Amino acid sequence: MRVVNYILLGVFFLLLIYASTSLFYRGDLEALVNREKSPANSPNAAAYYIRHAYHDTHSPNMVTAILADYRGYDTLGEETVILTAGLICFLLLRRERKKKKKSSPEKKQ
Protein backbone atom coordinates (compact mmCIF):
# COMPACT_ATOMS: atom_id res chain seq x y z
CA MET A 1 0.00 0.00 0.00
CA ARG A 2 2.90 2.35 0.70
CA VAL A 3 4.25 1.86 -2.80
CA VAL A 4 0.92 2.92 -4.29
CA ASN A 5 0.95 6.07 -2.15
CA TYR A 6 4.45 6.97 -3.29
CA ILE A 7 3.56 6.35 -6.93
CA LEU A 8 0.47 8.58 -6.65
CA LEU A 9 2.53 11.26 -4.93
CA GLY A 10 5.13 11.12 -7.70
CA VAL A 11 2.49 11.31 -10.43
CA PHE A 12 0.88 14.29 -8.72
CA PHE A 13 4.28 16.01 -8.38
CA LEU A 14 5.04 15.45 -12.08
CA LEU A 15 1.58 16.78 -13.00
CA LEU A 16 2.24 19.95 -10.99
CA ILE A 17 5.59 20.47 -12.71
CA TYR A 18 4.01 19.90 -16.14
CA ALA A 19 1.21 22.39 -15.38
CA SER A 20 3.64 25.01 -14.10
CA THR A 21 5.66 24.98 -17.32
CA SER A 22 2.76 26.51 -19.24
CA LEU A 23 2.28 29.43 -16.85
CA PHE A 24 3.09 32.94 -18.01
CA TYR A 25 6.17 34.73 -16.78
CA ARG A 26 5.20 37.07 -13.93
CA GLY A 27 6.38 40.26 -15.59
CA ASP A 28 5.07 39.47 -19.08
CA LEU A 29 2.99 42.43 -20.27
CA GLU A 30 1.53 40.40 -23.13
CA ALA A 31 0.06 37.76 -20.80
CA LEU A 32 -3.72 37.42 -20.89
CA VAL A 33 -4.14 38.50 -17.28
CA ASN A 34 -2.29 41.77 -17.93
CA ARG A 35 -4.33 42.85 -20.94
CA GLU A 36 -7.05 45.48 -20.81
CA LYS A 37 -9.58 43.24 -22.51
CA SER A 38 -10.14 39.50 -22.25
CA PRO A 39 -10.00 37.18 -25.28
CA ALA A 40 -13.81 37.51 -25.45
CA ASN A 41 -13.33 41.29 -25.86
CA SER A 42 -14.88 42.08 -22.49
CA PRO A 43 -13.14 44.42 -20.03
CA ASN A 44 -10.78 42.82 -17.57
CA ALA A 45 -11.94 43.04 -13.93
CA ALA A 46 -8.50 44.11 -12.68
CA ALA A 47 -8.43 47.06 -15.06
CA TYR A 48 -11.88 48.11 -13.88
CA TYR A 49 -10.87 47.90 -10.21
CA ILE A 50 -7.75 49.97 -10.77
CA ARG A 51 -9.56 52.70 -12.69
CA HIS A 52 -12.76 52.94 -10.65
CA ALA A 53 -11.84 51.87 -7.08
CA TYR A 54 -11.66 55.35 -5.61
CA HIS A 55 -14.68 56.69 -7.51
CA ASP A 56 -16.89 53.71 -6.54
CA THR A 57 -15.81 53.28 -2.92
CA HIS A 58 -14.26 56.62 -1.82
CA SER A 59 -11.45 54.63 -0.19
CA PRO A 60 -7.83 55.63 -0.89
CA ASN A 61 -6.65 52.06 -0.25
CA MET A 62 -7.32 49.85 -3.28
CA VAL A 63 -6.94 46.57 -1.37
CA THR A 64 -9.52 47.65 1.19
CA ALA A 65 -11.86 48.78 -1.57
CA ILE A 66 -11.66 45.43 -3.35
CA LEU A 67 -11.98 43.27 -0.22
CA ALA A 68 -14.64 45.30 1.58
CA ASP A 69 -16.77 46.65 -1.25
CA TYR A 70 -16.38 44.62 -4.43
CA ARG A 71 -15.95 41.24 -2.71
CA GLY A 72 -17.76 41.95 0.55
CA TYR A 73 -19.85 38.78 0.74
CA ASP A 74 -16.93 36.54 -0.13
CA THR A 75 -14.76 38.19 2.52
CA LEU A 76 -17.57 37.90 5.07
CA GLY A 77 -17.79 34.17 4.37
CA GLU A 78 -14.04 33.73 4.85
CA GLU A 79 -14.11 35.68 8.10
CA THR A 80 -17.01 33.56 9.37
CA VAL A 81 -15.03 30.38 8.70
CA ILE A 82 -11.97 31.75 10.53
CA LEU A 83 -14.09 32.91 13.47
CA THR A 84 -15.80 29.52 13.72
CA ALA A 85 -12.47 27.67 13.65
CA GLY A 86 -11.08 29.97 16.34
CA LEU A 87 -14.09 29.46 18.57
CA ILE A 88 -13.90 25.68 18.17
CA CYS A 89 -10.19 25.70 19.10
CA PHE A 90 -10.94 27.87 22.13
CA LEU A 91 -13.75 25.60 23.29
CA LEU A 92 -11.67 22.45 22.83
CA LEU A 93 -8.72 23.86 24.75
CA ARG A 94 -11.00 25.20 27.50
CA ARG A 95 -12.65 21.79 27.83
CA GLU A 96 -9.30 20.07 28.36
CA ARG A 97 -8.32 22.57 31.04
CA LYS A 98 -11.56 21.96 32.97
CA LYS A 99 -11.00 18.19 32.91
CA LYS A 100 -7.52 18.62 34.39
CA LYS A 101 -8.80 20.88 37.16
CA LYS A 102 -11.57 18.46 38.14
CA SER A 103 -9.30 15.43 38.14
CA SER A 104 -6.58 16.99 40.32
CA PRO A 105 -8.65 17.22 43.60
CA GLU A 106 -9.71 13.60 43.20
CA LYS A 107 -6.10 12.49 43.09
CA LYS A 108 -5.27 14.35 46.32
CA GLN A 109 -8.06 12.62 48.30
VMD Tcl script that builds the backbone (N, CA, C; Angstrom):
set m [mol new atoms 327]
animate dup $m
set s [atomselect $m all]
$s set {name element resname resid chain x y z} {
  {N N MET 1 A 0.819 -1.199 0.000}
  {CA C MET 1 A 0.000 0.000 0.000}
  {C C MET 1 A 0.859 1.257 0.000}
  {N N ARG 2 A 2.007 1.190 0.670}
  {CA C ARG 2 A 2.904 2.352 0.700}
  {C C ARG 2 A 3.448 2.677 -0.676}
  {N N VAL 3 A 3.705 1.647 -1.456}
  {CA C VAL 3 A 4.247 1.860 -2.798}
  {C C VAL 3 A 3.230 2.605 -3.653}
  {N N VAL 4 A 1.981 2.248 -3.528}
  {CA C VAL 4 A 0.920 2.924 -4.290}
  {C C VAL 4 A 0.846 4.397 -3.896}
  {N N ASN 5 A 0.966 4.683 -2.606}
  {CA C ASN 5 A 0.948 6.074 -2.149}
  {C C ASN 5 A 2.108 6.869 -2.728}
  {N N TYR 6 A 3.292 6.284 -2.739}
  {CA C TYR 6 A 4.454 6.974 -3.291}
  {C C TYR 6 A 4.325 7.175 -4.805}
  {N N ILE 7 A 3.759 6.211 -5.480}
  {CA C ILE 7 A 3.555 6.350 -6.927}
  {C C ILE 7 A 2.558 7.474 -7.207}
  {N N LEU 8 A 1.455 7.506 -6.471}
  {CA C LEU 8 A 0.469 8.578 -6.650}
  {C C LEU 8 A 1.054 9.941 -6.325}
  {N N LEU 9 A 1.873 10.009 -5.280}
  {CA C LEU 9 A 2.527 11.263 -4.929}
  {C C LEU 9 A 3.478 11.712 -6.035}
  {N N GLY 10 A 4.222 10.795 -6.597}
  {CA C GLY 10 A 5.130 11.119 -7.695}
  {C C GLY 10 A 4.393 11.584 -8.942}
  {N N VAL 11 A 3.284 10.905 -9.272}
  {CA C VAL 11 A 2.490 11.307 -10.434}
  {C C VAL 11 A 1.909 12.706 -10.222}
  {N N PHE 12 A 1.421 12.972 -9.020}
  {CA C PHE 12 A 0.883 14.294 -8.718}
  {C C PHE 12 A 1.967 15.363 -8.817}
  {N N PHE 13 A 3.157 15.070 -8.315}
  {CA C PHE 13 A 4.279 16.007 -8.384}
  {C C PHE 13 A 4.655 16.290 -9.839}
  {N N LEU 14 A 4.719 15.259 -10.667}
  {CA C LEU 14 A 5.036 15.447 -12.085}
  {C C LEU 14 A 3.944 16.237 -12.791}
  {N N LEU 15 A 2.688 16.024 -12.418}
  {CA C LEU 15 A 1.582 16.777 -13.000}
  {C C LEU 15 A 1.681 18.254 -12.634}
  {N N LEU 16 A 2.065 18.555 -11.404}
  {CA C LEU 16 A 2.240 19.948 -10.991}
  {C C LEU 16 A 3.372 20.621 -11.762}
  {N N ILE 17 A 4.469 19.907 -11.958}
  {CA C ILE 17 A 5.589 20.471 -12.714}
  {C C ILE 17 A 5.177 20.701 -14.166}
  {N N TYR 18 A 4.468 19.744 -14.758}
  {CA C TYR 18 A 4.012 19.902 -16.143}
  {C C TYR 18 A 3.072 21.103 -16.265}
  {N N ALA 19 A 2.154 21.273 -15.321}
  {CA C ALA 19 A 1.214 22.393 -15.382}
  {C C ALA 19 A 1.917 23.724 -15.175}
  {N N SER 20 A 2.959 23.751 -14.362}
  {CA C SER 20 A 3.642 25.014 -14.100}
  {C C SER 20 A 4.507 25.460 -15.270}
  {N N THR 21 A 4.850 24.578 -16.168}
  {CA C THR 21 A 5.665 24.981 -17.317}
  {C C THR 21 A 4.878 25.825 -18.308}
  {N N SER 22 A 3.552 25.733 -18.289}
  {CA C SER 22 A 2.761 26.515 -19.237}
  {C C SER 22 A 2.259 27.828 -18.648}
  {N N LEU 23 A 2.683 28.153 -17.447}
  {CA C LEU 23 A 2.279 29.428 -16.848}
  {C C LEU 23 A 3.050 30.576 -17.489}
  {N N PHE 24 A 2.431 31.763 -17.466}
  {CA C PHE 24 A 3.095 32.940 -18.006}
  {C C PHE 24 A 4.171 33.422 -17.045}
  {N N TYR 25 A 5.168 34.091 -17.601}
  {CA C TYR 25 A 6.171 34.731 -16.781}
  {C C TYR 25 A 5.506 35.872 -16.029}
  {N N ARG 26 A 5.879 36.086 -14.775}
  {CA C ARG 26 A 5.205 37.068 -13.926}
  {C C ARG 26 A 5.227 38.482 -14.491}
  {N N GLY 27 A 6.279 38.890 -15.104}
  {CA C GLY 27 A 6.385 40.258 -15.595}
  {C C GLY 27 A 5.998 40.422 -17.054}
  {N N ASP 28 A 5.418 39.411 -17.662}
  {CA C ASP 28 A 5.072 39.470 -19.084}
  {C C ASP 28 A 3.871 40.380 -19.300}
  {N N LEU 29 A 4.079 41.493 -20.013}
  {CA C LEU 29 A 2.990 42.429 -20.267}
  {C C LEU 29 A 2.009 41.923 -21.316}
  {N N GLU 30 A 2.414 40.947 -22.094}
  {CA C GLU 30 A 1.535 40.399 -23.129}
  {C C GLU 30 A 0.710 39.217 -22.625}
  {N N ALA 31 A 0.853 38.853 -21.358}
  {CA C ALA 31 A 0.064 37.757 -20.797}
  {C C ALA 31 A -1.405 38.138 -20.772}
  {N N LEU 32 A -2.285 37.152 -20.839}
  {CA C LEU 32 A -3.720 37.421 -20.895}
  {C C LEU 32 A -4.221 38.150 -19.661}
  {N N VAL 33 A -3.662 37.862 -18.511}
  {CA C VAL 33 A -4.144 38.498 -17.285}
  {C C VAL 33 A -3.745 39.963 -17.203}
  {N N ASN 34 A -2.741 40.385 -17.967}
  {CA C ASN 34 A -2.291 41.770 -17.927}
  {C C ASN 34 A -2.892 42.633 -19.030}
  {N N ARG 35 A -3.732 42.079 -19.858}
  {CA C ARG 35 A -4.332 42.847 -20.940}
  {C C ARG 35 A -5.556 43.603 -20.453}
  {N N GLU 36 A -5.879 44.667 -21.159}
  {CA C GLU 36 A -7.045 45.485 -20.811}
  {C C GLU 36 A -8.352 44.749 -21.087}
  {N N LYS 37 A -8.362 43.961 -22.147}
  {CA C LYS 37 A -9.582 43.238 -22.510}
  {C C LYS 37 A -9.285 41.747 -22.562}
  {N N SER 38 A -10.290 40.952 -22.235}
  {CA C SER 38 A -10.143 39.502 -22.245}
  {C C SER 38 A -10.201 38.995 -23.685}
  {N N PRO 39 A -9.895 37.714 -23.915}
  {CA C PRO 39 A -9.999 37.177 -25.282}
  {C C PRO 39 A -11.421 37.271 -25.853}
  {N N ALA 40 A -12.431 37.370 -24.981}
  {CA C ALA 40 A -13.814 37.513 -25.447}
  {C C ALA 40 A -14.165 38.974 -25.699}
  {N N ASN 41 A -13.174 39.862 -25.625}
  {CA C ASN 41 A -13.330 41.295 -25.862}
  {C C ASN 41 A -14.190 41.986 -24.801}
  {N N SER 42 A -14.191 41.428 -23.610}
  {CA C SER 42 A -14.877 42.079 -22.491}
  {C C SER 42 A -13.816 42.717 -21.602}
  {N N PRO 43 A -14.164 43.765 -20.867}
  {CA C PRO 43 A -13.145 44.422 -20.030}
  {C C PRO 43 A -12.662 43.515 -18.910}
  {N N ASN 44 A -11.396 43.611 -18.628}
  {CA C ASN 44 A -10.781 42.824 -17.567}
  {C C ASN 44 A -11.180 43.408 -16.211}
  {N N ALA 45 A -11.495 42.560 -15.246}
  {CA C ALA 45 A -11.938 43.040 -13.930}
  {C C ALA 45 A -10.845 43.834 -13.230}
  {N N ALA 46 A -9.593 43.406 -13.353}
  {CA C ALA 46 A -8.502 44.107 -12.677}
  {C C ALA 46 A -8.366 45.535 -13.192}
  {N N ALA 47 A -8.515 45.713 -14.490}
  {CA C ALA 47 A -8.426 47.061 -15.056}
  {C C ALA 47 A -9.566 47.938 -14.550}
  {N N TYR 48 A -10.746 47.348 -14.406}
  {CA C TYR 48 A -11.885 48.114 -13.878}
  {C C TYR 48 A -11.631 48.521 -12.432}
  {N N TYR 49 A -11.141 47.593 -11.625}
  {CA C TYR 49 A -10.875 47.902 -10.211}
  {C C TYR 49 A -9.847 49.022 -10.075}
  {N N ILE 50 A -8.797 48.963 -10.864}
  {CA C ILE 50 A -7.746 49.970 -10.769}
  {C C ILE 50 A -8.273 51.351 -11.163}
  {N N ARG 51 A -9.070 51.409 -12.208}
  {CA C ARG 51 A -9.560 52.701 -12.685}
  {C C ARG 51 A -10.682 53.289 -11.839}
  {N N HIS 52 A -11.544 52.440 -11.283}
  {CA C HIS 52 A -12.756 52.944 -10.648}
  {C C HIS 52 A -12.821 52.719 -9.138}
  {N N ALA 53 A -11.773 52.212 -8.508}
  {CA C ALA 53 A -11.835 51.873 -7.083}
  {C C ALA 53 A -12.138 53.093 -6.225}
  {N N TYR 54 A -11.426 54.173 -6.449}
  {CA C TYR 54 A -11.659 55.351 -5.608}
  {C C TYR 54 A -13.016 55.985 -5.896}
  {N N HIS 55 A -13.398 56.065 -7.149}
  {CA C HIS 55 A -14.681 56.685 -7.510}
  {C C HIS 55 A -15.859 55.885 -6.954}
  {N N ASP 56 A -15.782 54.552 -7.002}
  {CA C ASP 56 A -16.892 53.713 -6.539}
  {C C ASP 56 A -16.969 53.617 -5.024}
  {N N THR 57 A -15.813 53.582 -4.356}
  {CA C THR 57 A -15.814 53.280 -2.915}
  {C C THR 57 A -15.399 54.444 -2.032}
  {N N HIS 58 A -14.779 55.464 -2.588}
  {CA C HIS 58 A -14.257 56.615 -1.824}
  {C C HIS 58 A -13.257 56.163 -0.764}
  {N N SER 59 A -12.501 55.123 -1.078}
  {CA C SER 59 A -11.450 54.626 -0.188}
  {C C SER 59 A -10.115 54.806 -0.891}
  {N N PRO 60 A -9.123 55.437 -0.232}
  {CA C PRO 60 A -7.831 55.626 -0.893}
  {C C PRO 60 A -7.019 54.333 -1.001}
  {N N ASN 61 A -7.371 53.329 -0.231}
  {CA C ASN 61 A -6.652 52.064 -0.253}
  {C C ASN 61 A -7.360 51.100 -1.199}
  {N N MET 62 A -6.690 50.697 -2.275}
  {CA C MET 62 A -7.317 49.849 -3.277}
  {C C MET 62 A -7.603 48.443 -2.752}
  {N N VAL 63 A -6.725 47.909 -1.917}
  {CA C VAL 63 A -6.941 46.565 -1.373}
  {C C VAL 63 A -8.182 46.548 -0.492}
  {N N THR 64 A -8.339 47.561 0.342}
  {CA C THR 64 A -9.519 47.651 1.188}
  {C C THR 64 A -10.773 47.804 0.348}
  {N N ALA 65 A -10.690 48.588 -0.704}
  {CA C ALA 65 A -11.856 48.779 -1.575}
  {C C ALA 65 A -12.279 47.465 -2.219}
  {N N ILE 66 A -11.319 46.687 -2.679}
  {CA C ILE 66 A -11.662 45.427 -3.350}
  {C C ILE 66 A -12.211 44.424 -2.342}
  {N N LEU 67 A -11.537 44.271 -1.185}
  {CA C LEU 67 A -11.983 43.269 -0.216}
  {C C LEU 67 A -13.287 43.651 0.472}
  {N N ALA 68 A -13.470 44.905 0.801}
  {CA C ALA 68 A -14.640 45.299 1.577}
  {C C ALA 68 A -15.842 45.622 0.705}
  {N N ASP 69 A -15.629 46.217 -0.455}
  {CA C ASP 69 A -16.770 46.653 -1.254}
  {C C ASP 69 A -17.086 45.721 -2.422}
  {N N TYR 70 A -16.100 45.441 -3.262}
  {CA C TYR 70 A -16.378 44.616 -4.426}
  {C C TYR 70 A -16.599 43.156 -4.061}
  {N N ARG 71 A -15.842 42.651 -3.086}
  {CA C ARG 71 A -15.953 41.244 -2.711}
  {C C ARG 71 A -16.400 41.100 -1.259}
  {N N GLY 72 A -17.335 41.904 -0.849}
  {CA C GLY 72 A -17.759 41.945 0.549}
  {C C GLY 72 A -18.347 40.643 1.054}
  {N N TYR 73 A -19.219 40.016 0.274}
  {CA C TYR 73 A -19.852 38.785 0.739}
  {C C TYR 73 A -18.845 37.633 0.807}
  {N N ASP 74 A -17.951 37.577 -0.148}
  {CA C ASP 74 A -16.925 36.537 -0.131}
  {C C ASP 74 A -16.020 36.695 1.089}
  {N N THR 75 A -15.609 37.925 1.369}
  {CA C THR 75 A -14.759 38.189 2.525}
  {C C THR 75 A -15.500 37.888 3.820}
  {N N LEU 76 A -16.777 38.206 3.882}
  {CA C LEU 76 A -17.571 37.901 5.073}
  {C C LEU 76 A -17.641 36.394 5.300}
  {N N GLY 77 A -17.780 35.631 4.241}
  {CA C GLY 77 A -17.790 34.172 4.374}
  {C C GLY 77 A -16.470 33.640 4.896}
  {N N GLU 78 A -15.359 34.169 4.385}
  {CA C GLU 78 A -14.045 33.731 4.850}
  {C C GLU 78 A -13.840 34.088 6.325}
  {N N GLU 79 A -14.269 35.277 6.703}
  {CA C GLU 79 A -14.111 35.684 8.101}
  {C C GLU 79 A -14.981 34.837 9.023}
  {N N THR 80 A -16.144 34.431 8.568}
  {CA C THR 80 A -17.008 33.560 9.366}
  {C C THR 80 A -16.353 32.206 9.584}
  {N N VAL 81 A -15.710 31.669 8.564}
  {CA C VAL 81 A -15.028 30.381 8.703}
  {C C VAL 81 A -13.872 30.494 9.700}
  {N N ILE 82 A -13.090 31.567 9.610}
  {CA C ILE 82 A -11.966 31.754 10.531}
  {C C ILE 82 A -12.461 31.944 11.955}
  {N N LEU 83 A -13.527 32.707 12.144}
  {CA C LEU 83 A -14.087 32.915 13.472}
  {C C LEU 83 A -14.600 31.599 14.054}
  {N N THR 84 A -15.285 30.808 13.251}
  {CA C THR 84 A -15.801 29.523 13.724}
  {C C THR 84 A -14.666 28.586 14.115}
  {N N ALA 85 A -13.615 28.532 13.320}
  {CA C ALA 85 A -12.473 27.673 13.648}
  {C C ALA 85 A -11.799 28.143 14.934}
  {N N GLY 86 A -11.675 29.451 15.111}
  {CA C GLY 86 A -11.076 29.974 16.338}
  {C C GLY 86 A -11.909 29.653 17.563}
  {N N LEU 87 A -13.219 29.782 17.444}
  {CA C LEU 87 A -14.094 29.458 18.575}
  {C C LEU 87 A -14.039 27.977 18.925}
  {N N ILE 88 A -13.986 27.121 17.921}
  {CA C ILE 88 A -13.898 25.683 18.175}
  {C C ILE 88 A -12.593 25.354 18.877}
  {N N CYS 89 A -11.487 25.930 18.431}
  {CA C CYS 89 A -10.195 25.699 19.101}
  {C C CYS 89 A -10.244 26.180 20.543}
  {N N PHE 90 A -10.824 27.342 20.766}
  {CA C PHE 90 A -10.937 27.869 22.126}
  {C C PHE 90 A -11.766 26.943 23.003}
  {N N LEU 91 A -12.891 26.474 22.495}
  {CA C LEU 91 A -13.752 25.603 23.292}
  {C C LEU 91 A -13.099 24.258 23.570}
  {N N LEU 92 A -12.360 23.725 22.602}
  {CA C LEU 92 A -11.673 22.446 22.834}
  {C C LEU 92 A -10.565 22.595 23.868}
  {N N LEU 93 A -9.793 23.657 23.786}
  {CA C LEU 93 A -8.719 23.864 24.754}
  {C C LEU 93 A -9.284 24.165 26.139}
  {N N ARG 94 A -10.370 24.890 26.215}
  {CA C ARG 94 A -10.999 25.195 27.495}
  {C C ARG 94 A -11.561 23.936 28.133}
  {N N ARG 95 A -12.095 23.054 27.326}
  {CA C ARG 95 A -12.651 21.792 27.827}
  {C C ARG 95 A -11.562 20.930 28.450}
  {N N GLU 96 A -10.412 20.854 27.816}
  {CA C GLU 96 A -9.299 20.070 28.363}
  {C C GLU 96 A -8.833 20.643 29.693}
  {N N ARG 97 A -8.779 21.935 29.809}
  {CA C ARG 97 A -8.321 22.572 31.038}
  {C C ARG 97 A -9.283 22.269 32.183}
  {N N LYS 98 A -10.579 22.257 31.924}
  {CA C LYS 98 A -11.560 21.956 32.966}
  {C C LYS 98 A -11.424 20.516 33.432}
  {N N LYS 99 A -11.165 19.595 32.529}
  {CA C LYS 99 A -10.996 18.191 32.914}
  {C C LYS 99 A -9.796 18.030 33.840}
  {N N LYS 100 A -8.712 18.731 33.552}
  {CA C LYS 100 A -7.517 18.616 34.389}
  {C C LYS 100 A -7.767 19.181 35.775}
  {N N LYS 101 A -8.510 20.282 35.871}
  {CA C LYS 101 A -8.802 20.881 37.162}
  {C C LYS 101 A -9.687 19.983 38.002}
  {N N LYS 102 A -10.665 19.336 37.397}
  {CA C LYS 102 A -11.569 18.462 38.143}
  {C C LYS 102 A -10.867 17.184 38.587}
  {N N SER 103 A -9.942 16.691 37.792}
  {CA C SER 103 A -9.300 15.430 38.140}
  {C C SER 103 A -8.216 15.608 39.203}
  {N N SER 104 A -7.651 16.804 39.363}
  {CA C SER 104 A -6.582 16.987 40.322}
  {C C SER 104 A -7.061 16.888 41.773}
  {N N PRO 105 A -8.241 17.399 42.217}
  {CA C PRO 105 A -8.650 17.218 43.604}
  {C C PRO 105 A -8.947 15.770 43.941}
  {N N GLU 106 A -9.408 15.008 42.951}
  {CA C GLU 106 A -9.710 13.600 43.202}
  {C C GLU 106 A -8.431 12.827 43.504}
  {N N LYS 107 A -7.359 13.178 42.862}
  {CA C LYS 107 A -6.098 12.490 43.089}
  {C C LYS 107 A -5.542 12.775 44.481}
  {N N LYS 108 A -5.786 13.994 45.006}
  {CA C LYS 108 A -5.272 14.347 46.319}
  {C C LYS 108 A -6.020 13.626 47.442}
  {N N GLN 109 A -7.278 13.282 47.251}
  {CA C GLN 109 A -8.057 12.623 48.303}
  {C C GLN 109 A -7.774 11.194 48.301}
}
mol reanalyze $m
mol bondsrecalc $m
mol representation Tube
mol addrep $m
